[in-house]
Amino acid sequence: MSFQHFIGIDVSKAKLDLAFDEQASTTVVPNDPKGIDELVDLLPEAKSCVIVIEATGNYERPLAVRLVEAGHVVSVVNPRQVRDFAKAIGKLAKTDKIDARIIALFGKLTRPRAVAKTKQLQGELDQLVTRRRQLIGTRTAEKNRQGQAVSGAVRKSIQRVLDAINKDIKMIDREIQKLVQSDDDWKHRAELLGTMPGIGDVTSATIIAELPELGDLNRQEIASLVGLAPFNRDSGQMRGKRSIFGGRGSVRSALYMAALSARRYNPAIAAFSKRLAEQGKPPKVVITACMRKILITLNTMVKTNTAWENPQNA
C-alpha cells in the first residue's frame, strides 16, 4: 500500500506530540479524550498515512484504539527500537518534539507492522489481566514477609492483607471470565486454547488480552514478538551463546507457568521435554523450548481454527 504521510506521535501521560513527515514543527494536544478527538481531526484522510506510536505503559492505548476505530493504519512500536534507530542515524538529542519526528522517520524507513483492529473491550480485558498480575505479585511479597515475621500482630496483619488480596483475585477472575464470555470471538478462542493440556483460564485470558496477533503471524514472527526466538551472538570465529530477550514479558510469564503444567499433563510436551533433557540440554533451555513449542502450537491452532490433538494419536 502506498502512503502519502508518515506521522509520529510521542506519547506521555499528560500530552501527545504529533509530527508530520519529520517536519520541524509539531502539534501538541492533551492526552485525554478531548485532546485525542482534536488530534484525530488534524489527521489526513484515513488510510492515506501511517501513524506510528511508541508503547509507553498503556498511556498510548486510548489513542491507538481511537485511531484504529477511525480507520487509520496504526503501528505501536518498541521505544528501545526507536531509540536505537535514533542513535544509528546520529540523532542523540532527546525531547518530545524531536522524538515525534524520529518516530515518523522510523515509520517511513522501517514500515513496522500495523496493529490489528482493536476490540472495544480489549482495553478493559487488558487492564483486568494486568491487575490480576499485580495482585499476584503483591500476594507473593506478603507471603514472603509473613514467613519472616516474628511478631504475632504482624503475622495477623499480613494475613488480613492476604485475605483481602485473595478475595480481589477471585473477583478479578470472575470479571475476566465474564468479559471473555461476552464476546463470541474471545469465547471461541478461549475454548480453542483450552483444548491444549496445560493451558488454563489464566493463560488463555492473558494470551487473548495481550497477544491478539496470535494466528495472524508465522511461527518465527510470533516467537520473536513474544521474545522466545533465540538470537545469534556470533562475530568472526567466535560463536556466542544463543539467547532470548525483549518481547512481551507478561505473555512469556504465562507460557512459563503453562509449560510447567504441560510437562506433567501434556504428553506431547512431556515427550519433547524428556528428549531435550536426555540430550543434555540445561533445564532453562528445556523449559524455554517447551514454551516456544506451546506458543507455536497455539498459533497454528488459532490460524487453522483446529482444536489440540495429541500428535501421538494422530
C-alpha positions as CSV (number, residue, x, y, z in Angstrom):
1,M,0.0,0.0,0.0
2,S,1.3,3.5,-0.9
3,F,1.0,6.2,1.8
4,Q,1.3,9.9,1.4
5,H,2.4,10.7,5.0
6,F,4.2,9.1,7.9
7,I,3.2,10.5,11.2
8,G,5.0,10.1,14.5
9,I,3.3,10.6,17.9
10,D,5.3,10.9,21.1
11,V,3.1,9.8,24.0
12,S,3.3,10.8,27.6
13,K,0.9,10.7,30.4
14,A,-0.1,14.4,30.0
15,K,0.3,15.2,26.3
16,L,0.7,14.0,22.8
17,D,3.3,15.5,20.4
18,L,2.5,14.9,16.7
19,A,4.9,15.3,13.8
20,F,4.1,15.1,10.1
21,D,6.8,13.6,7.9
22,E,9.7,14.7,10.1
23,Q,8.7,18.4,9.9
24,A,10.4,20.7,12.3
25,S,7.1,21.9,13.8
26,T,5.0,19.7,15.9
27,T,1.4,19.8,17.3
28,V,0.8,19.2,21.0
29,V,-2.6,18.2,22.4
30,P,-3.6,16.9,25.9
31,N,-3.6,13.1,26.3
32,D,-7.2,12.9,27.2
33,P,-10.5,12.1,25.3
34,K,-10.9,15.7,24.2
35,G,-7.3,16.1,23.1
36,I,-7.4,12.8,21.2
37,D,-10.5,13.9,19.3
38,E,-8.7,17.1,18.5
39,L,-5.7,15.2,17.2
40,V,-7.9,12.9,15.0
41,D,-9.4,16.0,13.4
42,L,-5.9,17.2,12.4
43,L,-5.0,14.0,10.6
44,P,-5.3,13.3,6.8
45,E,-7.8,11.0,5.4
46,A,-7.8,7.5,6.8
47,K,-5.5,5.0,5.1
48,S,-3.6,7.8,3.4
49,C,-1.0,7.8,6.2
50,V,0.8,5.5,8.6
51,I,0.7,6.6,12.2
52,V,3.5,5.3,14.5
53,I,3.2,5.4,18.3
54,E,5.6,4.2,20.9
55,A,4.4,1.7,23.5
56,T,4.5,3.7,26.8
57,G,3.0,1.6,29.6
58,N,-0.6,1.8,28.3
59,Y,-0.7,5.6,28.0
60,E,-0.9,5.0,24.3
61,R,-3.8,2.6,24.3
62,P,-6.8,5.0,24.3
63,L,-5.1,6.9,21.4
64,A,-4.4,3.7,19.4
65,V,-8.0,2.4,19.9
66,R,-9.5,5.7,18.8
67,L,-7.2,5.9,15.7
68,V,-8.0,2.3,14.6
69,E,-11.7,2.9,15.1
70,A,-11.3,6.0,12.8
71,G,-9.9,3.7,10.1
72,H,-6.3,4.7,10.3
73,V,-3.3,2.5,9.8
74,V,-1.5,2.4,13.2
75,S,1.7,0.8,14.4
76,V,2.7,0.6,18.0
77,V,6.4,0.1,18.3
78,N,9.0,-0.7,20.9
79,P,10.6,2.5,22.3
80,R,14.0,0.8,22.5
81,Q,13.9,0.1,18.8
82,V,13.2,3.8,18.1
83,R,16.0,5.0,20.4
84,D,18.5,2.6,18.8
85,F,17.4,3.9,15.4
86,A,17.9,7.5,16.5
87,K,21.4,6.7,17.7
88,A,22.2,4.9,14.5
89,I,21.4,8.0,12.4
90,G,23.3,10.3,14.8
91,K,20.2,11.9,16.5
92,L,21.4,11.9,20.1
93,A,19.3,14.8,21.4
94,K,16.1,13.8,23.1
95,T,13.0,16.0,23.5
96,D,9.3,15.2,23.0
97,K,9.3,17.2,19.7
98,I,12.5,15.5,18.4
99,D,11.1,12.1,19.4
100,A,7.9,12.6,17.4
101,R,10.0,13.5,14.3
102,I,12.3,10.5,14.9
103,I,9.2,8.2,15.3
104,A,7.8,9.5,12.0
105,L,11.1,8.8,10.2
106,F,11.4,5.4,11.8
107,G,7.9,4.5,10.4
108,K,8.8,5.7,7.0
109,L,12.1,3.7,6.7
110,T,11.2,0.5,8.6
111,R,7.4,0.2,7.8
112,P,6.5,-1.5,11.2
113,R,3.6,-3.9,11.2
114,A,0.2,-2.3,11.7
115,V,-1.8,-3.3,14.8
116,A,-4.9,-5.4,14.3
117,K,-8.3,-3.8,14.7
118,T,-8.8,-3.2,18.4
119,K,-11.9,-4.5,20.1
120,Q,-14.0,-2.1,22.1
121,L,-13.4,-4.2,25.2
122,Q,-9.8,-5.0,24.6
123,G,-8.5,-2.3,26.9
124,E,-10.8,-3.4,29.7
125,L,-9.7,-7.0,29.4
126,D,-6.0,-5.9,29.3
127,Q,-6.5,-3.9,32.5
128,L,-8.1,-6.8,34.3
129,V,-5.3,-9.2,33.3
130,T,-2.7,-6.6,34.3
131,R,-4.4,-6.0,37.7
132,R,-4.5,-9.7,38.4
133,R,-0.8,-10.0,37.7
134,Q,-0.2,-7.1,40.1
135,L,-2.2,-8.7,42.8
136,I,-0.3,-12.0,42.4
137,G,2.9,-10.1,42.8
138,T,1.7,-8.4,45.9
139,R,0.5,-11.6,47.4
140,T,3.8,-13.3,46.8
141,A,5.6,-10.4,48.5
142,E,3.2,-10.5,51.5
143,K,3.7,-14.3,51.9
144,N,7.4,-13.8,51.9
145,R,7.1,-11.2,54.7
146,Q,4.7,-13.5,56.6
147,G,7.3,-16.2,56.6
148,Q,9.9,-13.9,58.1
149,A,7.6,-12.2,60.7
150,V,8.3,-13.0,64.3
151,S,5.6,-10.8,65.8
152,G,2.1,-12.4,66.1
153,A,0.5,-9.0,65.5
154,V,2.5,-8.6,62.2
155,R,1.5,-12.1,61.0
156,K,-2.1,-11.3,61.7
157,S,-1.9,-8.0,59.8
158,I,-0.3,-9.8,56.9
159,Q,-3.0,-12.5,56.9
160,R,-5.7,-9.8,56.7
161,V,-4.0,-8.3,53.7
162,L,-3.6,-11.8,52.1
163,D,-7.3,-12.5,52.7
164,A,-8.3,-9.2,51.0
165,I,-5.9,-9.9,48.1
166,N,-7.3,-13.4,47.6
167,K,-10.8,-12.0,47.6
168,D,-9.9,-9.4,45.0
169,I,-8.2,-12.1,42.8
170,K,-11.3,-14.2,42.8
171,M,-13.4,-11.1,41.9
172,I,-11.0,-10.2,39.0
173,D,-11.1,-13.8,37.8
174,R,-14.9,-13.7,37.6
175,E,-14.8,-10.4,35.7
176,I,-12.2,-11.7,33.3
177,Q,-14.3,-14.8,32.5
178,K,-17.5,-12.7,32.2
179,L,-15.8,-10.4,29.7
180,V,-14.3,-13.3,27.7
181,Q,-17.7,-15.0,27.6
182,S,-19.4,-11.8,26.4
183,D,-17.5,-11.7,23.1
184,D,-18.2,-14.6,20.7
185,D,-14.7,-14.4,19.1
186,W,-12.9,-14.4,22.5
187,K,-15.2,-17.1,23.8
188,H,-14.4,-19.3,20.9
189,R,-10.6,-18.6,21.1
190,A,-10.6,-19.4,24.8
191,E,-12.3,-22.7,24.2
192,L,-9.9,-23.5,21.4
193,L,-6.8,-22.7,23.5
194,G,-8.2,-24.6,26.4
195,T,-8.2,-27.8,24.5
196,M,-4.4,-28.0,24.8
197,P,-3.4,-29.7,28.1
198,G,-1.6,-27.2,30.3
199,I,-3.5,-24.1,29.1
200,G,-5.9,-22.9,31.8
201,D,-8.2,-19.9,32.1
202,V,-5.5,-17.5,33.3
203,T,-3.1,-18.4,30.4
204,S,-5.8,-18.2,27.7
205,A,-7.1,-14.8,29.1
206,T,-3.6,-13.4,29.1
207,I,-3.0,-14.5,25.5
208,I,-6.3,-13.1,24.4
209,A,-5.7,-9.8,26.1
210,E,-2.0,-9.3,25.4
211,L,-1.3,-11.3,22.2
212,P,-4.2,-10.5,19.8
213,E,-1.8,-11.2,16.9
214,L,-1.9,-15.0,17.7
215,G,-2.9,-16.8,14.5
216,D,-2.0,-13.9,12.2
217,L,1.7,-14.4,12.2
218,N,4.0,-17.2,11.1
219,R,5.9,-19.3,13.7
220,Q,9.1,-17.2,13.5
221,E,7.2,-13.9,13.8
222,I,5.1,-14.9,16.8
223,A,8.1,-16.3,18.7
224,S,10.0,-13.1,18.1
225,L,7.1,-11.0,19.1
226,V,6.8,-12.8,22.5
227,G,10.5,-12.9,23.0
228,L,11.0,-16.6,22.6
229,A,13.1,-16.6,19.4
230,P,16.8,-17.2,20.1
231,F,19.2,-14.6,18.7
232,N,22.7,-15.4,17.5
233,R,25.7,-13.7,19.1
234,D,28.4,-14.5,16.6
235,S,31.4,-12.4,15.4
236,G,34.2,-13.7,13.2
237,Q,35.3,-17.1,14.5
238,M,33.5,-16.6,17.8
239,R,30.2,-18.4,18.3
240,G,28.3,-16.9,21.1
241,K,25.6,-18.4,23.2
242,R,22.1,-18.1,21.8
243,S,19.7,-16.2,24.0
244,I,16.2,-14.7,24.1
245,F,15.4,-11.1,25.1
246,G,12.7,-8.5,24.7
247,G,9.2,-9.3,23.6
248,R,6.1,-9.4,25.8
249,G,7.2,-10.5,29.3
250,S,3.7,-10.9,30.6
251,V,2.9,-13.5,27.9
252,R,6.2,-15.2,28.5
253,S,5.4,-15.5,32.2
254,A,2.0,-17.1,31.4
255,L,3.6,-19.5,29.0
256,Y,6.3,-20.4,31.6
257,M,3.6,-21.5,34.1
258,A,1.8,-23.3,31.2
259,A,5.0,-25.1,30.3
260,L,5.5,-26.3,33.9
261,S,2.0,-27.8,33.8
262,A,2.2,-29.1,30.3
263,R,5.4,-31.1,31.1
264,R,3.3,-33.1,33.5
265,Y,-0.1,-33.3,31.8
266,N,0.5,-32.8,28.0
267,P,2.0,-36.0,26.5
268,A,3.5,-34.2,23.5
269,I,5.3,-31.5,25.6
270,A,6.3,-34.1,28.2
271,A,7.9,-36.3,25.5
272,F,9.6,-33.2,23.9
273,S,11.0,-32.1,27.3
274,K,12.3,-35.5,28.1
275,R,14.0,-35.8,24.7
276,L,15.8,-32.5,25.2
277,A,16.9,-33.4,28.8
278,E,18.3,-36.7,27.5
279,Q,20.3,-34.7,25.0
280,G,22.0,-32.9,27.9
281,K,20.2,-29.6,27.4
282,P,20.2,-27.3,30.5
283,P,16.9,-27.1,32.4
284,K,16.5,-23.4,31.4
285,V,16.9,-24.3,27.7
286,V,14.4,-27.1,28.1
287,I,11.7,-25.0,29.7
288,T,12.2,-22.2,27.1
289,A,12.0,-24.7,24.2
290,C,8.8,-26.0,25.7
291,M,7.3,-22.5,26.0
292,R,8.2,-21.8,22.4
293,K,6.7,-25.1,21.2
294,I,3.5,-24.4,23.1
295,L,3.3,-20.9,21.6
296,I,3.9,-22.1,18.0
297,T,1.3,-24.9,18.5
298,L,-1.3,-22.4,19.8
299,N,-0.5,-20.1,16.9
300,T,-1.2,-22.9,14.5
301,M,-4.4,-24.0,16.3
302,V,-5.8,-20.4,16.0
303,K,-4.6,-19.9,12.4
304,T,-6.3,-23.2,11.3
305,N,-9.2,-23.0,13.8
306,T,-8.3,-26.5,15.0
307,A,-8.5,-27.9,18.5
308,W,-5.4,-29.5,20.0
309,E,-4.8,-33.1,19.1
310,N,-2.1,-35.3,20.6
311,P,0.4,-36.0,17.7
312,Q,0.9,-39.5,19.1
313,N,-2.7,-40.3,18.4
314,A,-2.9,-38.5,15.1
